Amino acid sequence: MVSLKNKKGFTIVELLIVIVVIGILATLVIVTFTGIQQKGRNSQRQTDINAIQSQAEAFFAQHGFYPTLADLQDTSTPSFIATHMKGLPLRH
């Protein structure tokens, strides 16, 4: 007859506890990573807005007025976007 004390291995309860702990840790990592991604995207957006604002201010300093929607949509050369918004992340 084999004694229960001589058996080696993990019980189902021990395995379930380990699985639950791993699940909790994985959830924390995913939530943290998502928050970091959101902060990064928001930071990039703010940088883009600041760059556009500075270019609009430069346009105002040069021309004495802010660009209108017509200026932004003008396809003639040189347009406002071509001359003042070079390198900015504008999406058409």
N, C-alpha and C positions, 0 to 999 in steps of 0.2 A: 504494500500500500504506500502511495506517495503522499508525503506530507505537504500541506499547502504552503508552509514556510519555505520549502525548498524550490518552489516554482519561481522562475524569473520572468520578468516582463512588466508591462504597464497595464493598469486597469483601464477600463473604458472611461471612468470618471477622470482619471489623470490625463488621458488623451483629449477629452473634451475640454478640460481646463486649459490645456496648452493651445488648442485650436481657437478657443475664445480669446485668449490673450493675444495670439497672433492676429486675429481679426481686428481687435481693438487697436493694436499698433498700426496695422495697415490702414485703417480708417483715419487715424490721426495724421499719418504721412500724406495721404491723398488730400485731406482737407487743407493741410498746411501748404502743400505744393500748389493747389488751386489758388489759394490766397496770394501766394508769391507771384504767380502768373498774372493775376488781376492787377496787382500793384505795378508790375512791370509795364503792362499795357497802358495803364492810366498815366504812368510817368512819361511814356513815349507820347501819348496824346497831349499832355501838358507842354512838353518840349515843342511839339509841332505847332500848337496854338501860339506859344511865345514867339516862335520864328515867324509865323504869318503876321502876328501883330507888329513885330519890329520892321518887317518889310512894308507893311501898310503905313507905318509911321515915317519910314524913309521916303515913300511915295508922297506922303503929305508934305514933308519938308521940301521936297524937290518941286512939287507942282502946286502946292497951296490948297489942295483938296484931297479927300480920300477917294479911292477908286470906287466907281459905281458898279452895279451888276453888269452894265453894258461894257464897262472897261474890262471886266473879268471874262466876259464872253466874246470879246473882240478877237477876231481871227486875223486881223491885219498884222503886218510885221512892222515894227516890233510891238507886240501886244504887251499888256501889263504883266501877264504871267511869264512871258518869254524874257522880259527885261528885269522884272523885279522879284520874281519868285523862283529863280534858278536854284535848283538843289533842294527845294522844299518838297515835302512828301504830299503833293496835291494829287488827288485822284479825280479823274474826269469821268 
